[in-house]
Amino acid sequence: MRENLSTWNDTIVALATAPGLGAIAVIRLSGKEAIEITSKLFSKQSILTAPSHTVHFGKLKEGVHVIDEVVATIYRAPKSYTGEEVVEISCHGSPHIQDLILQLFMQHGARMAKPGEFTQRAFLNGKLDLTQAEAVADLIASNTEAARKTALYNLKGGFSNDLQLMREKLIKFSALIELELDFSQEDVAFANKKELEILVHQLQEKTQALLDSFKLGNVIKNGVQVAIVGKPNAGKSTLLNALLNENRALVSDIPGTTRDTVEEYLNIDGVLYKLIDTAGIRSSTEDSIEQMGIEKSREKIEAADIVIALFDINQSSHEQIGQWTQEINADKLILVANKIDQLTDRTILNETFMQGVVTIAAKNQENIDALKKVLTQKAVGTSLNKEGTIVTNARHVESLKRLLYALNDVAVGLENEVTGDLLALDIRQALHYLGTITGQITNEDQLDFIFSKFCIGK
């Protein structure tokens, strides 16, 4: 349990802003001696008695030697990010000055913080639960609007609230069942088994919905890999340039121009797409370098979340569509017919085999927006802007799966009218897995692993 984990009695320090040259840098201290250590080095001793959430201008000095003019912000426990005494020093952004100040604080009793140690202390001091702490790292790493909104929702406790509600309902029934066990000889029933069946069914549905949301959550957090494939000269590089609205890939009428994959990123409605322009795939070539590019293209098709299969509509469209639908899973395939601006017989567009095919003219950027809509639909469907929790963490998924198994065991037990002690055991197992998500049940090794992935200073 969280309360049984060891806590620190020392004071930590780290650079809270990105390392390197800048106008301002922020150095953060946290611990019971954070304010005291700062007061020894700060020109204005009044910070020792300064109230929380106050800002003080002064000089940081080593003896009579002035290191820098700084601003010190004081946060007193428990009204701070970590729940401890916290000082944030805003200094000039010279890397040399940053290093001098860090060394100075460490000489006077602070130690360098480990990655994520400030947030780990916030968790251990009850300022955040584990889902919120992990959301901090997600928020820092977010590079799209969708990722920012999802991380912020979880940081504000959206996911935690869902789990807490489930936990409270299960605890209530668990207590009633265990109370029945205490009075088993009197044959008294405190728990309504029918209500418990309804509750378990609701919790199963909620847990499954959270698990199902991970597909979207993974897309939001990690982006979507999109491979653009097709025969040489189908217009793959031209399409990449059209999607990016810039001339990123080399375009030529000579087949086999693209020898290696070209990778670029595109943000559509807050979701990041990694576009991969692959070498043209043809059945045979005597060019060994081109053949290596073709093999790499096939690897990208396998690894991609979505494949845009591009073909020249003026060249054997029916055969091309048949080939792609056989080779690529329909769930990740988008068929795209290019060069419709050069099409002489437009009746082909009404043929049955053309149903579901997106038609474009990449060179003229014709119908590119329609392709982007199809790409978004394939990647996230219509659920991108839905309200509620979206699971983005693989650790949460594993615990939710175990929770669902435990709830299924409770449901089966109710159906088979098992004894109260066995039922209580299954409910406690479900509560255990809920606790592993929020951090109510955890261990130091797990915490060290989770917070080691944070940046130093956070």
N, C-alpha and C positions, 0 to 999 in steps of 0.2 A: 504494500500500500504506500501511497505517497508520503504519509506522515511518518513512516518508519525509515525513510531514506535519510542518509546523513546530510546535514547542511553545513555550509561553510561559515567559519568565523573570521576569515581573513578578508582583505580588501583587494579588489581586482581593478585593473586599469587597462584600457585599450583605445586605439584610434577608432572612433565611431563613424567617421567619414571615409570615403575611398582614399587609398594611399596614393601619393603623388603630389605634384605641384597644384596649388589652387589658391584662391583668394582667402578662404577661411577653412580651417580644420577644426573638428570637434573631438576632444579627448574625454572619455567617460570613465569615472570611478564609481564603484559600488561596494558597499561594505560598511561595517560599524565605525571604521576609522576614516571614511572617505572625506568627511568635512574637516576632521582634525588634521589629517595629513595635509590637506590643501591649505589650511590656515597657517601652517608652519612656513609655507612657501609664498603665500599671498601677501601683498603689501598692506592689505586692509584686514586686520585681525577680527574685525566686527563680524565676519562670516561665521565665527564660532557660535554666535547667539542669533544669527540671522534666521528669520522665519522661513518656512518652506515656500517654494515657488517664487523666490526672489532672485534678482539679477544684480551682479556687482562688478564694476569695472576696477581694474587694478593691475599691478605688475606681479609677474611670477619671478621670484628672485632665488638665487643660490648664494646665500650670504649677502654680500653687497652687490653681487653681479646680477644684472637684470637679464633674464632670458627673453621675455617678451611682454608686451602689454596685452592683456587678455580680458575676457568677460567670463565670470564664473556664475553658473546658474545652480542654485541650491534646491534640492528636493529632499525633504525629511521623511523618514520612515513613519508610517507605512504608505505615505502618499507619493510613491514613486513607481517607476516602471518595474523595478525589481522587488519592491516592498522593503528595500533597505535604504540607508543613507546614500544618496547619489549626488555627485557633482559632475557637471558638464563644463569643460573648459573650451571656450571658443578662442582659438589663437590664430595667428597668421599662418597661411598654408604652405610655408616652406617645409619640405621634407626634413631639413636639418633641424628646424625649430621643433617640429613634431617629435623627432627622435630625442632631442635634448629634454623636452618636457616629460616624455615617457620614462626616460632613464632617471630623471630627477624624482619622479613619484615612486619608482621602484626602489631607489636608494633610501627613501624615507618610509618604507614598509609595505607598499603595495606590490602585488605581483601581476605579471601579464595574464590577461584573461585567456581562457581557452575558447575555441570556436563555439559560439552560441551560449556562452556561460551566463551572460546577462539575462537572456530569455529563460535559461534553465533555472536560474534563481527566482525569476518571476513565477515560474511554474511551481517550484517547491514552496514558495511563500504564498501560494494560493491566489496570485494575481491573474493567472491564466490557467485554463486546463490544457491538456496536451493537444487537442485539436486546434485550439486557438494559437498555441505556441508554434505549431507546424504551419499555421496560416500566416504567421509573421514571415517565415522563410519564403512561403509562396508569394506573398505580397512584394517582398524585396526582389524576387526573381521574375515577377510578372512583366511581360513585354508586350501585352495586348490589353485592350479594354476589357475583353471578356475574362481574361485571367485576373486582372485587377479587381473586378466586381466580385468574382467568385471567392477570391482570397479575403477580400474585405468583409464579405457576408459571413464567412467562417470565423474571421477574427472578432467580429462583433458578437459571436456566440450563436449564430443561426444553427449550425450543425450540432453544437453542444446542447442547445435547447431541445432539439428533436430527440437526442439520445437521453437527456435527463427526464423528459416526459415518459419515454418508454421505461426507463429505469424505475421511476416512482410507481408506475402502475404495477410492474412486476413485483416490486418490494412489498406493496400492499397485500397482494395475493399470497406471496411467499410467507409473510408474517401470519396471515390467517390460517394457512395450511399447517404451518409449524405449531400454531396455537392448538389446532385440532389434535396434533400428535401428543401435546401435553395432557389433553383431556380424553385420550383415546379410550380409556376404560369407561367413561361416561357416555360414549357414543354420541358426542355433540358435533354438529356441523357448523362451522363459522364461515367457511368459504362457499360461495355459490359457484358450483362447477360449470353451470351454463354460462354465467358471466365470464368465467375464466376462458371458456372455449371461444367466446366472441372476442375477448381481448387478445388471446393468442393469435387468432386469425387476423386481427387488425395489425398486430405487430409483425406477423409474417409478411403481410402485404407491404407494410412500411419498409421493412428490411429489404425486401426484394426490389422495391422502388429505388432505394438508396444504391443497391448493387447495380441496378440497370443504369443509374445516372453516371456510373463510372466511365462508360463509353464516351459520353459527352465530356465528362470531366477530364479524361485523358487527352482528348482533342484540345480542350481549352488550355490545359497546362503544358502539353508537349508539342502541340501543333500537328499538322497533317502532312505526311509525305506524299507528294503527287508526282508520279513519273509520267512524262510525256513521251510516248513511244510511237513508232511507225516506220514505214519503209524510208529509205533515203529519198530526199527531195519532197517529202510529203508536206513540209512546212513547219516542222517542229520548232526550229529556232525562231522562225518568224512568229509563231504562236507565243513562245516564251516572251519575246519582245513586246508583243501586243498586250499580253496579260500584265506585264510590268510597266507598259507605256514608256519604254525606253529601249534603246539599242544595246542590249546587254550581250546577246549571243551573235556570233559571226554568221551571216546569212550569205549563201551562194547557191547558184543553180547547179553547181557541180555536186553530184551524189557523193556522199561519204565525207563531206566537209567537217562535220562534227565527229571527232575521233574519240573524245572522252566526254564524260558527263559534265554538264554545266549546272550549277546549283544556285538558286536565288530564292529570296523570301518575298512573299506577298501577303499583305494583311487585308482580309475581306471581312467586314462586319465584326472586327475584334478578334478574329481567329487567324492564326499564323499558318500559312501554307508554304511548305518547302517544295518549290518547283524544281524538278530535275529534268533537264533537257538531255535525252540520251542519244547515243549514236544510232543512226538508222539501221534497222534490222533487215538484212536480205539473206537469202538462202546460201549464197556462195560469194566469196571474194578472195582474190589472190593476195590482197594486201594484209600482211600479218598484223600490222598496227590497227587497221580497221576491224579485223576479226577480234582482237582483244577488246576493242570498244563495244562490239556487238555482244560479247560474252558478259561484259559489265552491265550492259543494258538489260540483259535477261535477269541478272542478279537484282537490279533495281526494281524490276517488275515484281519479283517475288517479295521484296522487302516493303514495297509501297503500300500505303493505306488506300490510295486511289490511283487508278491508271487511266490517263487520257489517251485513248487509242486513236491516233490521228491518221486519216488516209485522204488521198487525193480523190475527190468524187468523180473525176474524169477518167479514173483508171480502175476498172474491175471492182466496183463498189461492193457487189454482192459477195464476191470471193473474200474480200478483205474483212467484211463484217462477220462472215462465217468463221474465218480464221481466229479473229479476236474472241468471239463468244465461246469458242472451244478452248482457247488457251488461258483465258483470264476469268476468274470468279466474277459472277454477275454483280455481287455486292459491292465490288470496288471498281467496276468497269464503267467508263463514260466513252461512248462512241462519238467521234467528232469527224464530220466530213468537211474538208477544207477546199478552198478555191472554187466556191460556188459562183463567184463573180466571173469565172471562165467557163461556166457550164452552158452548153449550147442547147441541150435537150433537157428542159426543166421538168419534164413529165416524170423523170426518175425520182423526183422528190416525193411523189405520191405512191411509189411502190411500197408494198408491204414490208420488205426487208429494211426500209428506211425509217420505220416507226421507232421512235425513241432516240434517233440519231440527231445530235446537235449539228446544225449546218452553219459554217462560218466562212469568212474570207479574211484570214489572218493578216494578209498584207495590207488590206484596207481597214482593218479593225472592225469589220462588219460582224455584228451579233456576238461580240466578245462579252458584253454585259450579260447576255442570256446564258453563255457558257459559265460565267461566274456564279450565276444563280443556281445552275444545275450542280456545280461543284459544291456550293454551300449546302444544298439540299442533300447531296450524297454524304457529306461529312458530318453535318449536325442536325439535319432534318429541320423541324419547326420548333425545336425545344431550346434554342439558344437563349432566348429572352424570358424563359419561364421563371416564375418565382419559386423559391424554395432551395433546399440544399442540393448541391451537386458535388458528389464525391470525387476528389482528384488524387487521393493518396492511396497507393497500393497497399500500405500497411492497414489502412482502414478497411479496404476490400477484404483482406484476409480475415480480419476479426468479424466483419459482417457476415461472411460465409459461415464461420464457426457459430455465430449467433443464430443464423437461420437454421443450422443443423440442430442446435439445442432447442429452439422453438418447435421444430418439427417433432423432436422427441417428446416435448411437453404435450403437443397435440395428439400424438399417437398414444401417449399414456392416458390422457383424458378419455380418448375413444375406447381404450381397452380397460378403463376403470382400474388402473393400477393403484397401489396403496399410496397413502399420503406421503410417506417418507421417500419413496422413489420419485414422486411428482415434485416434491420440494427439492430433491437433488438436481433434477433437470432444470428447474427454475433458477437455482443457484448457479448452475453452469451458464445459463443465458446471461445472468447478471454479471458473471465473471467476464464474459467476452465484451459486454457493454463497457465494463470498467477498463478493459485494456485499451479501448479506443480513446477515452477521455483522460486516461492516466490515473484514474482512481485505483487501479491495480497495475503496477508496473515494477520494474527493478532497475537498479543503477546501471547495469550493462546496457539495457534497452535505451535508457535515457542518454547515456554517453554516445551510443550509436546515432540516435536521432539528432542530438544537438551538435554532434561533430560535423554535420553537413551544413551548419550555419556558417555565416561569415564571422570573423573575429570582430568584436565590437558590438555584436548584436546577440 
